[in-house]
Amino acid sequence: MPVGLRYSEARTDPWRRRVSTLHPLQKSKQEKLNARQCRREASPLTMTQPDPPTLASDGLPARLTGQWVQGKNYYLCRYLDIMTLGVVKKWEAKLAYVDVFAGPGRSIIRDTGEEVEGSPVLSLKYEFAKYVFVDKPEVLSSLKKRLNGHPKFSQIAFLEGDCNDVIDDVRSELPANHLTLAFIDPTGLQIKFRAVQRLVQNRKVDLLMTLQFGMGIKRNLQQYIRAERAALTAYLGNAGWREDASAGGTASQVVRRITNRYMQQLREMGYQTFRDREIEIRNDQNVFLYFMAFASRHPLGGKFWREAIKIEWTGQRQMNYAPMEGI
């Protein structure tokens, strides 16, 4: 089977198809603003109430996102294809998959209304023996309902709460003899570096991460510098980033130094990182948001990652790929 086929090709099996429907309640931005204003004028109580969740075509809450989520899903599935085929088929090793920001299992692209499967649903198409999904209770409730009846449901552990607080519970769900892929995909700086350290301690864990060094850090850097206890310190694991920020240069240069510091900390934990194989993820206006980075303690993991990103999301084969330039 060609690499990536399971993601890109629709299937008759409802668990093996990519959802591609228009959201029935899709509205223009102005219509949404008008509706919101009407609610506020109708009752002062609504000003303190959150907007109702966006519902997908299956009637369950979904996550609103941009077109770039499809690129992220593409690279995730490319790697899962190669990893599972390479490890399970050739070495008959058992694999585990961890998603510490699992989400509700489905997203809706704002501009088009197209529905796409979330990372936990996509991961179930691959040969893992164990799955661990972590998120807030209300989010996991939607995910559980979506996955109810799935043939692999009994192989899934659902852990409710902040991943930083339940990381020991995640570890307890991972068989010691399994190779684990941890997909760490926050929307900001939610995961603390100490949680990453704890997750991989005495475990065979490869890391596929979306690192929020674009909008998450670059845009708010001055705010972090002014804060006495910045969230950035917990995210990066120490306050050394302040030295990187005070060294001067453009915002992009500062972000690059901070990125290098993060990667160096992973290397100090015994990981190989791949500076030349970081994938930029940009929004519809070509603004750099974050990049996908891979880290492994085994050379084979790096080999799989390099193979996975040879063909870009656009279909163009990568040649002399140089990441993080001009962000």
LUMFIKOL-508623 format. One record per residue (C-alpha): residue number from 1; chain; x, y, z. Coordinates in Angstrom, 2 decimals, padded with zeros to 5 digits, always signed. Example, Ala and Ser with C-alpha at 12.3 -4.5 7.8 and 13.67 -1.06 7.14 Angstrom:
2
<fipa i="1" ch="A" px="+012.30" py="-004.50" pz="+007.80"/>
<fipa i="2" ch="A" px="+013.67" py="-001.06" pz="+007.14"/>
% end
This chain:
327
<fipa i="1" ch="A" px="+000.00" py="+000.00" pz="+000.00"/>
<fipa i="2" ch="A" px="+001.48" py="+003.40" pz="-000.95"/>
<fipa i="3" ch="A" px="+002.51" py="+005.64" pz="+001.92"/>
<fipa i="4" ch="A" px="-000.22" py="+008.07" pz="+002.94"/>
<fipa i="5" ch="A" px="-002.99" py="+006.15" pz="+001.20"/>
<fipa i="6" ch="A" px="-005.00" py="+005.67" pz="+004.36"/>
<fipa i="7" ch="A" px="-005.36" py="+009.41" pz="+004.84"/>
<fipa i="8" ch="A" px="-005.80" py="+010.64" pz="+001.30"/>
<fipa i="9" ch="A" px="-008.19" py="+008.05" pz="-000.10"/>
<fipa i="10" ch="A" px="-011.83" py="+007.70" pz="+000.92"/>
<fipa i="11" ch="A" px="-013.02" py="+004.29" pz="+002.00"/>
<fipa i="12" ch="A" px="-016.33" py="+002.56" pz="+002.44"/>
<fipa i="13" ch="A" px="-015.49" py="+001.72" pz="+006.04"/>
<fipa i="14" ch="A" px="-016.85" py="+004.70" pz="+008.07"/>
<fipa i="15" ch="A" px="-013.80" py="+004.56" pz="+010.31"/>
<fipa i="16" ch="A" px="-011.44" py="+004.70" pz="+007.32"/>
<fipa i="17" ch="A" px="-012.72" py="+007.68" pz="+005.44"/>
<fipa i="18" ch="A" px="-011.83" py="+011.29" pz="+005.60"/>
<fipa i="19" ch="A" px="-014.89" py="+013.41" pz="+006.35"/>
<fipa i="20" ch="A" px="-015.50" py="+016.05" pz="+003.69"/>
<fipa i="21" ch="A" px="-018.85" py="+017.77" pz="+004.11"/>
<fipa i="22" ch="A" px="-019.98" py="+021.37" pz="+004.30"/>
<fipa i="23" ch="A" px="-021.16" py="+022.51" pz="+007.69"/>
<fipa i="24" ch="A" px="-024.91" py="+023.22" pz="+007.43"/>
<fipa i="25" ch="A" px="-024.76" py="+026.24" pz="+009.74"/>
<fipa i="26" ch="A" px="-021.84" py="+027.95" pz="+008.05"/>
<fipa i="27" ch="A" px="-022.20" py="+031.75" pz="+008.30"/>
<fipa i="28" ch="A" px="-020.20" py="+034.78" pz="+007.29"/>
<fipa i="29" ch="A" px="-018.11" py="+036.49" pz="+009.93"/>
<fipa i="30" ch="A" px="-020.44" py="+039.49" pz="+009.91"/>
<fipa i="31" ch="A" px="-023.49" py="+037.29" pz="+010.45"/>
<fipa i="32" ch="A" px="-021.81" py="+035.70" pz="+013.44"/>
<fipa i="33" ch="A" px="-020.96" py="+039.10" pz="+014.89"/>
<fipa i="34" ch="A" px="-024.52" py="+040.31" pz="+014.38"/>
<fipa i="35" ch="A" px="-025.97" py="+037.21" pz="+016.02"/>
<fipa i="36" ch="A" px="-023.62" py="+037.58" pz="+018.95"/>
<fipa i="37" ch="A" px="-024.60" py="+041.23" pz="+019.41"/>
<fipa i="38" ch="A" px="-028.31" py="+040.35" pz="+019.34"/>
<fipa i="39" ch="A" px="-027.82" py="+037.78" pz="+022.08"/>
<fipa i="40" ch="A" px="-026.05" py="+040.30" pz="+024.27"/>
<fipa i="41" ch="A" px="-028.78" py="+042.91" pz="+023.79"/>
<fipa i="42" ch="A" px="-031.50" py="+040.37" pz="+024.55"/>
<fipa i="43" ch="A" px="-030.20" py="+039.51" pz="+028.00"/>
<fipa i="44" ch="A" px="-027.26" py="+040.81" pz="+030.07"/>
<fipa i="45" ch="A" px="-026.67" py="+037.29" pz="+031.34"/>
<fipa i="46" ch="A" px="-025.52" py="+036.11" pz="+027.93"/>
<fipa i="47" ch="A" px="-022.53" py="+038.42" pz="+028.15"/>
<fipa i="48" ch="A" px="-020.99" py="+036.10" pz="+030.72"/>
<fipa i="49" ch="A" px="-021.98" py="+032.89" pz="+028.97"/>
<fipa i="50" ch="A" px="-019.74" py="+031.15" pz="+026.41"/>
<fipa i="51" ch="A" px="-020.95" py="+030.83" pz="+022.86"/>
<fipa i="52" ch="A" px="-022.64" py="+027.50" pz="+022.16"/>
<fipa i="53" ch="A" px="-020.29" py="+024.85" pz="+020.77"/>
<fipa i="54" ch="A" px="-019.96" py="+024.45" pz="+017.03"/>
<fipa i="55" ch="A" px="-021.68" py="+021.24" pz="+016.04"/>
<fipa i="56" ch="A" px="-020.51" py="+018.93" pz="+013.28"/>
<fipa i="57" ch="A" px="-022.83" py="+017.04" pz="+010.95"/>
<fipa i="58" ch="A" px="-023.00" py="+014.17" pz="+013.47"/>
<fipa i="59" ch="A" px="-024.54" py="+016.52" pz="+016.04"/>
<fipa i="60" ch="A" px="-021.49" py="+016.52" pz="+018.33"/>
<fipa i="61" ch="A" px="-019.20" py="+019.46" pz="+019.16"/>
<fipa i="62" ch="A" px="-016.27" py="+020.05" pz="+016.82"/>
<fipa i="63" ch="A" px="-013.23" py="+022.31" pz="+016.89"/>
<fipa i="64" ch="A" px="-013.08" py="+025.33" pz="+014.58"/>
<fipa i="65" ch="A" px="-009.76" py="+025.64" pz="+012.80"/>
<fipa i="66" ch="A" px="-008.02" py="+026.84" pz="+009.66"/>
<fipa i="67" ch="A" px="-006.97" py="+025.11" pz="+006.46"/>
<fipa i="68" ch="A" px="-003.52" py="+024.44" pz="+007.91"/>
<fipa i="69" ch="A" px="-004.90" py="+021.58" pz="+010.02"/>
<fipa i="70" ch="A" px="-004.92" py="+019.47" pz="+006.86"/>
<fipa i="71" ch="A" px="-001.18" py="+019.92" pz="+006.45"/>
<fipa i="72" ch="A" px="-000.60" py="+018.89" pz="+010.05"/>
<fipa i="73" ch="A" px="-002.80" py="+015.83" pz="+009.61"/>
<fipa i="74" ch="A" px="-000.99" py="+014.95" pz="+006.40"/>
<fipa i="75" ch="A" px="+002.44" py="+014.81" pz="+008.05"/>
<fipa i="76" ch="A" px="+001.09" py="+012.95" pz="+011.07"/>
<fipa i="77" ch="A" px="-000.45" py="+010.28" pz="+008.84"/>
<fipa i="78" ch="A" px="+002.63" py="+010.06" pz="+006.63"/>
<fipa i="79" ch="A" px="+004.72" py="+009.29" pz="+009.70"/>
<fipa i="80" ch="A" px="+002.19" py="+006.84" pz="+011.15"/>
<fipa i="81" ch="A" px="+002.12" py="+005.00" pz="+007.83"/>
<fipa i="82" ch="A" px="+005.87" py="+004.57" pz="+007.70"/>
<fipa i="83" ch="A" px="+006.37" py="+003.93" pz="+011.41"/>
<fipa i="84" ch="A" px="+003.71" py="+001.25" pz="+011.75"/>
<fipa i="85" ch="A" px="+004.67" py="-000.50" pz="+008.52"/>
<fipa i="86" ch="A" px="+008.36" py="-000.36" pz="+009.38"/>
<fipa i="87" ch="A" px="+008.14" py="-001.44" pz="+013.01"/>
<fipa i="88" ch="A" px="+005.11" py="-003.71" pz="+013.25"/>
<fipa i="89" ch="A" px="+005.47" py="-005.51" pz="+009.94"/>
<fipa i="90" ch="A" px="+009.23" py="-006.01" pz="+010.02"/>
<fipa i="91" ch="A" px="+010.00" py="-006.40" pz="+013.71"/>
<fipa i="92" ch="A" px="+006.58" py="-007.37" pz="+015.10"/>
<fipa i="93" ch="A" px="+007.06" py="-004.84" pz="+017.87"/>
<fipa i="94" ch="A" px="+004.08" py="-003.56" pz="+019.82"/>
<fipa i="95" ch="A" px="+003.29" py="+000.12" pz="+019.62"/>
<fipa i="96" ch="A" px="+001.39" py="+002.61" pz="+021.76"/>
<fipa i="97" ch="A" px="+000.03" py="+006.01" pz="+020.76"/>
<fipa i="98" ch="A" px="-000.45" py="+008.95" pz="+023.13"/>
<fipa i="99" ch="A" px="-002.32" py="+012.15" pz="+022.26"/>
<fipa i="100" ch="A" px="-002.18" py="+014.58" pz="+025.18"/>
<fipa i="101" ch="A" px="-004.37" py="+017.23" pz="+023.46"/>
<fipa i="102" ch="A" px="-006.71" py="+014.80" pz="+021.77"/>
<fipa i="103" ch="A" px="-009.58" py="+017.16" pz="+020.99"/>
<fipa i="104" ch="A" px="-013.17" py="+016.14" pz="+020.18"/>
<fipa i="105" ch="A" px="-012.22" py="+014.00" pz="+017.18"/>
<fipa i="106" ch="A" px="-013.45" py="+016.29" pz="+014.44"/>
<fipa i="107" ch="A" px="-012.64" py="+019.81" pz="+013.24"/>
<fipa i="108" ch="A" px="-014.48" py="+022.25" pz="+011.00"/>
<fipa i="109" ch="A" px="-012.48" py="+024.53" pz="+008.73"/>
<fipa i="110" ch="A" px="-013.77" py="+028.05" pz="+009.25"/>
<fipa i="111" ch="A" px="-013.63" py="+029.35" pz="+005.70"/>
<fipa i="112" ch="A" px="-015.12" py="+026.34" pz="+003.93"/>
<fipa i="113" ch="A" px="-017.16" py="+024.45" pz="+006.51"/>
<fipa i="114" ch="A" px="-015.32" py="+021.26" pz="+005.56"/>
<fipa i="115" ch="A" px="-015.14" py="+018.67" pz="+008.33"/>
<fipa i="116" ch="A" px="-011.91" py="+016.77" pz="+008.91"/>
<fipa i="117" ch="A" px="-011.07" py="+013.98" pz="+011.30"/>
<fipa i="118" ch="A" px="-009.00" py="+014.79" pz="+014.36"/>
<fipa i="119" ch="A" px="-005.69" py="+013.16" pz="+015.26"/>
<fipa i="120" ch="A" px="-007.17" py="+010.51" pz="+017.64"/>
<fipa i="121" ch="A" px="-009.58" py="+009.29" pz="+014.96"/>
<fipa i="122" ch="A" px="-006.80" py="+009.21" pz="+012.38"/>
<fipa i="123" ch="A" px="-004.48" py="+007.29" pz="+014.71"/>
<fipa i="124" ch="A" px="-007.00" py="+004.46" pz="+015.07"/>
<fipa i="125" ch="A" px="-006.42" py="+003.53" pz="+011.44"/>
<fipa i="126" ch="A" px="-002.90" py="+002.37" pz="+012.28"/>
<fipa i="127" ch="A" px="-001.56" py="-000.71" pz="+014.02"/>
<fipa i="128" ch="A" px="-001.15" py="+000.42" pz="+017.61"/>
<fipa i="129" ch="A" px="-001.86" py="-001.98" pz="+020.45"/>
<fipa i="130" ch="A" px="-002.69" py="+000.78" pz="+022.95"/>
<fipa i="131" ch="A" px="-004.10" py="+004.30" pz="+022.70"/>
<fipa i="132" ch="A" px="-004.13" py="+007.00" pz="+025.38"/>
<fipa i="133" ch="A" px="-006.20" py="+010.13" pz="+024.77"/>
<fipa i="134" ch="A" px="-006.01" py="+013.09" pz="+027.16"/>
<fipa i="135" ch="A" px="-008.09" py="+016.27" pz="+027.28"/>
<fipa i="136" ch="A" px="-010.64" py="+018.22" pz="+029.30"/>
<fipa i="137" ch="A" px="-013.72" py="+016.24" pz="+030.45"/>
<fipa i="138" ch="A" px="-016.15" py="+018.03" pz="+028.13"/>
<fipa i="139" ch="A" px="-013.85" py="+017.50" pz="+025.14"/>
<fipa i="140" ch="A" px="-013.28" py="+013.83" pz="+025.87"/>
<fipa i="141" ch="A" px="-017.01" py="+013.36" pz="+026.27"/>
<fipa i="142" ch="A" px="-017.49" py="+014.28" pz="+022.60"/>
<fipa i="143" ch="A" px="-014.57" py="+012.09" pz="+021.55"/>
<fipa i="144" ch="A" px="-015.92" py="+009.09" pz="+023.46"/>
<fipa i="145" ch="A" px="-019.31" py="+009.45" pz="+021.82"/>
<fipa i="146" ch="A" px="-017.71" py="+009.63" pz="+018.38"/>
<fipa i="147" ch="A" px="-015.61" py="+006.55" pz="+018.99"/>
<fipa i="148" ch="A" px="-018.29" py="+004.51" pz="+020.72"/>
<fipa i="149" ch="A" px="-018.68" py="+001.31" pz="+018.74"/>
<fipa i="150" ch="A" px="-015.27" py="+001.53" pz="+017.13"/>
<fipa i="151" ch="A" px="-013.63" py="-001.92" pz="+016.94"/>
<fipa i="152" ch="A" px="-010.61" py="-000.59" pz="+018.85"/>
<fipa i="153" ch="A" px="-012.60" py="+001.12" pz="+021.60"/>
<fipa i="154" ch="A" px="-011.44" py="-001.38" pz="+024.25"/>
<fipa i="155" ch="A" px="-007.81" py="-000.51" pz="+023.47"/>
<fipa i="156" ch="A" px="-008.30" py="+003.16" pz="+024.35"/>
<fipa i="157" ch="A" px="-007.64" py="+004.80" pz="+027.71"/>
<fipa i="158" ch="A" px="-009.41" py="+008.16" pz="+028.13"/>
<fipa i="159" ch="A" px="-007.78" py="+010.38" pz="+030.74"/>
<fipa i="160" ch="A" px="-009.61" py="+013.54" pz="+031.76"/>
<fipa i="161" ch="A" px="-007.75" py="+016.63" pz="+032.90"/>
<fipa i="162" ch="A" px="-004.76" py="+018.84" pz="+032.27"/>
<fipa i="163" ch="A" px="-001.99" py="+016.73" pz="+030.75"/>
<fipa i="164" ch="A" px="+000.52" py="+018.30" pz="+033.14"/>
<fipa i="165" ch="A" px="-001.50" py="+016.98" pz="+036.08"/>
<fipa i="166" ch="A" px="-002.27" py="+013.48" pz="+034.76"/>
<fipa i="167" ch="A" px="+001.08" py="+012.68" pz="+033.17"/>
<fipa i="168" ch="A" px="+001.77" py="+009.92" pz="+035.72"/>
<fipa i="169" ch="A" px="-001.57" py="+008.37" pz="+034.83"/>
<fipa i="170" ch="A" px="-000.51" py="+008.45" pz="+031.18"/>
<fipa i="171" ch="A" px="+002.70" py="+006.64" pz="+032.08"/>
<fipa i="172" ch="A" px="+000.80" py="+003.99" pz="+034.01"/>
<fipa i="173" ch="A" px="-001.25" py="+003.22" pz="+030.88"/>
<fipa i="174" ch="A" px="+001.84" py="+002.60" pz="+028.75"/>
<fipa i="175" ch="A" px="+003.16" py="-000.97" pz="+028.70"/>
<fipa i="176" ch="A" px="+006.87" py="-000.82" pz="+029.52"/>
<fipa i="177" ch="A" px="+007.81" py="-003.03" pz="+026.57"/>
<fipa i="178" ch="A" px="+005.91" py="-000.97" pz="+023.96"/>
<fipa i="179" ch="A" px="+007.45" py="+001.67" pz="+021.73"/>
<fipa i="180" ch="A" px="+005.32" py="+004.78" pz="+022.18"/>
<fipa i="181" ch="A" px="+004.69" py="+007.69" pz="+019.86"/>
<fipa i="182" ch="A" px="+003.54" py="+010.77" pz="+021.76"/>
<fipa i="183" ch="A" px="+001.76" py="+013.36" pz="+019.65"/>
<fipa i="184" ch="A" px="+001.93" py="+016.69" pz="+021.50"/>
<fipa i="185" ch="A" px="-000.23" py="+019.25" pz="+019.74"/>
<fipa i="186" ch="A" px="-001.22" py="+022.14" pz="+022.04"/>
<fipa i="187" ch="A" px="-002.95" py="+025.31" pz="+020.91"/>
<fipa i="188" ch="A" px="-000.46" py="+027.42" pz="+022.86"/>
<fipa i="189" ch="A" px="+002.01" py="+026.95" pz="+025.70"/>
<fipa i="190" ch="A" px="-000.16" py="+024.61" pz="+027.76"/>
<fipa i="191" ch="A" px="+002.29" py="+021.75" pz="+028.20"/>
<fipa i="192" ch="A" px="+005.16" py="+022.26" pz="+030.61"/>
<fipa i="193" ch="A" px="+008.59" py="+020.89" pz="+029.83"/>
<fipa i="194" ch="A" px="+008.66" py="+018.97" pz="+033.10"/>
<fipa i="195" ch="A" px="+005.62" py="+017.01" pz="+031.88"/>
<fipa i="196" ch="A" px="+007.52" py="+016.02" pz="+028.74"/>
<fipa i="197" ch="A" px="+010.47" py="+014.96" pz="+030.88"/>
<fipa i="198" ch="A" px="+008.24" py="+012.85" pz="+033.09"/>
<fipa i="199" ch="A" px="+006.42" py="+011.25" pz="+030.16"/>
<fipa i="200" ch="A" px="+009.61" py="+009.90" pz="+028.59"/>
<fipa i="201" ch="A" px="+011.41" py="+008.93" pz="+031.81"/>
<fipa i="202" ch="A" px="+012.43" py="+005.25" pz="+031.61"/>
<fipa i="203" ch="A" px="+010.13" py="+004.76" pz="+028.62"/>
<fipa i="204" ch="A" px="+010.73" py="+004.20" pz="+024.93"/>
<fipa i="205" ch="A" px="+008.92" py="+007.28" pz="+023.66"/>
<fipa i="206" ch="A" px="+009.32" py="+009.11" pz="+020.36"/>
<fipa i="207" ch="A" px="+008.00" py="+012.67" pz="+020.22"/>
<fipa i="208" ch="A" px="+006.10" py="+014.33" pz="+017.39"/>
<fipa i="209" ch="A" px="+005.34" py="+017.86" pz="+018.53"/>
<fipa i="210" ch="A" px="+003.86" py="+021.08" pz="+017.26"/>
<fipa i="211" ch="A" px="+006.08" py="+023.71" pz="+018.87"/>
<fipa i="212" ch="A" px="+004.38" py="+027.07" pz="+019.30"/>
<fipa i="213" ch="A" px="+007.32" py="+029.24" pz="+018.32"/>
<fipa i="214" ch="A" px="+005.37" py="+031.33" pz="+015.82"/>
<fipa i="215" ch="A" px="+002.19" py="+033.04" pz="+016.96"/>
<fipa i="216" ch="A" px="+002.51" py="+031.53" pz="+020.43"/>
<fipa i="217" ch="A" px="+005.91" py="+033.07" pz="+021.23"/>
<fipa i="218" ch="A" px="+006.92" py="+035.54" pz="+018.53"/>
<fipa i="219" ch="A" px="+003.77" py="+037.63" pz="+018.79"/>
<fipa i="220" ch="A" px="+003.75" py="+037.70" pz="+022.62"/>
<fipa i="221" ch="A" px="+007.48" py="+037.84" pz="+023.32"/>
<fipa i="222" ch="A" px="+007.49" py="+041.33" pz="+024.84"/>
<fipa i="223" ch="A" px="+004.61" py="+040.37" pz="+027.11"/>
<fipa i="224" ch="A" px="+006.55" py="+037.34" pz="+028.34"/>
<fipa i="225" ch="A" px="+009.65" py="+039.45" pz="+028.94"/>
<fipa i="226" ch="A" px="+007.68" py="+041.88" pz="+031.13"/>
<fipa i="227" ch="A" px="+006.01" py="+039.11" pz="+033.14"/>
<fipa i="228" ch="A" px="+007.81" py="+038.05" pz="+036.32"/>
<fipa i="229" ch="A" px="+006.54" py="+034.46" pz="+036.07"/>
<fipa i="230" ch="A" px="+006.04" py="+033.91" pz="+032.37"/>
<fipa i="231" ch="A" px="+004.22" py="+030.87" pz="+031.02"/>
<fipa i="232" ch="A" px="+007.09" py="+030.63" pz="+028.57"/>
<fipa i="233" ch="A" px="+009.45" py="+029.62" pz="+031.39"/>
<fipa i="234" ch="A" px="+007.29" py="+026.61" pz="+032.31"/>
<fipa i="235" ch="A" px="+006.84" py="+025.70" pz="+028.64"/>
<fipa i="236" ch="A" px="+010.58" py="+025.77" pz="+027.94"/>
<fipa i="237" ch="A" px="+011.65" py="+024.32" pz="+031.28"/>
<fipa i="238" ch="A" px="+013.85" py="+027.17" pz="+032.50"/>
<fipa i="239" ch="A" px="+014.33" py="+030.93" pz="+032.30"/>
<fipa i="240" ch="A" px="+017.35" py="+030.75" pz="+030.00"/>
<fipa i="241" ch="A" px="+015.19" py="+032.09" pz="+027.18"/>
<fipa i="242" ch="A" px="+015.49" py="+035.55" pz="+028.75"/>
<fipa i="243" ch="A" px="+019.16" py="+035.54" pz="+027.78"/>
<fipa i="244" ch="A" px="+018.18" py="+034.64" pz="+024.24"/>
<fipa i="245" ch="A" px="+015.68" py="+037.50" pz="+024.17"/>
<fipa i="246" ch="A" px="+018.15" py="+040.06" pz="+025.57"/>
<fipa i="247" ch="A" px="+020.84" py="+039.11" pz="+023.04"/>
<fipa i="248" ch="A" px="+019.14" py="+041.32" pz="+020.46"/>
<fipa i="249" ch="A" px="+018.39" py="+040.79" pz="+016.81"/>
<fipa i="250" ch="A" px="+015.12" py="+040.41" pz="+014.96"/>
<fipa i="251" ch="A" px="+012.13" py="+038.65" pz="+016.44"/>
<fipa i="252" ch="A" px="+012.81" py="+035.72" pz="+014.11"/>
<fipa i="253" ch="A" px="+016.40" py="+035.46" pz="+015.34"/>
<fipa i="254" ch="A" px="+015.25" py="+035.49" pz="+018.97"/>
<fipa i="255" ch="A" px="+012.72" py="+032.76" pz="+018.24"/>
<fipa i="256" ch="A" px="+015.42" py="+030.69" pz="+016.54"/>
<fipa i="257" ch="A" px="+017.67" py="+030.94" pz="+019.61"/>
<fipa i="258" ch="A" px="+014.81" py="+029.94" pz="+021.89"/>
<fipa i="259" ch="A" px="+014.02" py="+027.02" pz="+019.60"/>
<fipa i="260" ch="A" px="+017.63" py="+025.87" pz="+019.69"/>
<fipa i="261" ch="A" px="+017.56" py="+025.98" pz="+023.48"/>
<fipa i="262" ch="A" px="+014.45" py="+023.77" pz="+023.59"/>
<fipa i="263" ch="A" px="+016.02" py="+021.26" pz="+021.22"/>
<fipa i="264" ch="A" px="+019.22" py="+021.24" pz="+023.22"/>
<fipa i="265" ch="A" px="+017.25" py="+020.25" pz="+026.31"/>
<fipa i="266" ch="A" px="+015.77" py="+017.32" pz="+024.40"/>
<fipa i="267" ch="A" px="+019.25" py="+016.26" pz="+023.32"/>
<fipa i="268" ch="A" px="+020.40" py="+016.38" pz="+026.95"/>
<fipa i="269" ch="A" px="+017.66" py="+013.81" pz="+027.62"/>
<fipa i="270" ch="A" px="+019.23" py="+011.48" pz="+025.06"/>
<fipa i="271" ch="A" px="+017.11" py="+012.47" pz="+022.06"/>
<fipa i="272" ch="A" px="+018.18" py="+013.04" pz="+018.51"/>
<fipa i="273" ch="A" px="+016.54" py="+016.11" pz="+017.03"/>
<fipa i="274" ch="A" px="+016.42" py="+017.02" pz="+013.38"/>
<fipa i="275" ch="A" px="+017.02" py="+020.72" pz="+012.83"/>
<fipa i="276" ch="A" px="+017.02" py="+020.24" pz="+009.05"/>
<fipa i="277" ch="A" px="+013.68" py="+018.47" pz="+009.13"/>
<fipa i="278" ch="A" px="+011.33" py="+020.80" pz="+010.98"/>
<fipa i="279" ch="A" px="+008.06" py="+021.47" pz="+009.17"/>
<fipa i="280" ch="A" px="+006.63" py="+024.98" pz="+009.15"/>
<fipa i="281" ch="A" px="+002.89" py="+025.32" pz="+009.52"/>
<fipa i="282" ch="A" px="+001.48" py="+028.63" pz="+008.28"/>
<fipa i="283" ch="A" px="-002.02" py="+030.05" pz="+008.24"/>
<fipa i="284" ch="A" px="-004.06" py="+031.14" pz="+005.24"/>
<fipa i="285" ch="A" px="-002.27" py="+034.51" pz="+005.22"/>
<fipa i="286" ch="A" px="+001.12" py="+032.74" pz="+005.15"/>
<fipa i="287" ch="A" px="+001.87" py="+033.79" pz="+008.73"/>
<fipa i="288" ch="A" px="+004.10" py="+031.34" pz="+010.58"/>
<fipa i="289" ch="A" px="+002.14" py="+029.64" pz="+013.38"/>
<fipa i="290" ch="A" px="+004.27" py="+026.77" pz="+014.62"/>
<fipa i="291" ch="A" px="+006.38" py="+023.95" pz="+013.34"/>
<fipa i="292" ch="A" px="+006.23" py="+020.20" pz="+013.63"/>
<fipa i="293" ch="A" px="+009.35" py="+018.67" pz="+015.09"/>
<fipa i="294" ch="A" px="+010.33" py="+015.07" pz="+015.69"/>
<fipa i="295" ch="A" px="+012.67" py="+013.63" pz="+018.32"/>
<fipa i="296" ch="A" px="+013.74" py="+010.05" pz="+018.93"/>
<fipa i="297" ch="A" px="+016.33" py="+008.17" pz="+020.93"/>
<fipa i="298" ch="A" px="+016.74" py="+005.65" pz="+018.11"/>
<fipa i="299" ch="A" px="+018.25" py="+006.37" pz="+014.66"/>
<fipa i="300" ch="A" px="+015.42" py="+004.44" pz="+013.02"/>
<fipa i="301" ch="A" px="+012.91" py="+007.04" pz="+014.18"/>
<fipa i="302" ch="A" px="+014.83" py="+009.77" pz="+012.40"/>
<fipa i="303" ch="A" px="+015.00" py="+007.65" pz="+009.27"/>
<fipa i="304" ch="A" px="+011.21" py="+007.22" pz="+009.31"/>
<fipa i="305" ch="A" px="+010.65" py="+010.96" pz="+009.83"/>
<fipa i="306" ch="A" px="+012.94" py="+011.93" pz="+006.95"/>
<fipa i="307" ch="A" px="+011.07" py="+009.54" pz="+004.69"/>
<fipa i="308" ch="A" px="+007.71" py="+010.86" pz="+005.88"/>
<fipa i="309" ch="A" px="+008.42" py="+014.46" pz="+004.91"/>
<fipa i="310" ch="A" px="+010.10" py="+013.83" pz="+001.56"/>
<fipa i="311" ch="A" px="+006.82" py="+014.64" pz="-000.13"/>
<fipa i="312" ch="A" px="+005.30" py="+017.89" pz="+001.07"/>
<fipa i="313" ch="A" px="+001.63" py="+018.44" pz="+001.74"/>
<fipa i="314" ch="A" px="+001.41" py="+020.21" pz="-001.64"/>
<fipa i="315" ch="A" px="+002.74" py="+017.06" pz="-003.29"/>
<fipa i="316" ch="A" px="+006.17" py="+018.51" pz="-004.05"/>
<fipa i="317" ch="A" px="+009.14" py="+016.35" pz="-003.13"/>
<fipa i="318" ch="A" px="+011.43" py="+018.16" pz="-000.72"/>
<fipa i="319" ch="A" px="+014.95" py="+018.99" pz="-001.84"/>
<fipa i="320" ch="A" px="+017.49" py="+020.72" pz="+000.43"/>
<fipa i="321" ch="A" px="+014.76" py="+021.67" pz="+002.85"/>
<fipa i="322" ch="A" px="+015.69" py="+024.68" pz="+005.00"/>
<fipa i="323" ch="A" px="+013.18" py="+025.34" pz="+007.78"/>
<fipa i="324" ch="A" px="+012.47" py="+028.38" pz="+009.92"/>
<fipa i="325" ch="A" px="+013.90" py="+030.91" pz="+007.48"/>
<fipa i="326" ch="A" px="+012.16" py="+034.22" pz="+007.11"/>
<fipa i="327" ch="A" px="+009.52" py="+033.59" pz="+009.75"/>
% end
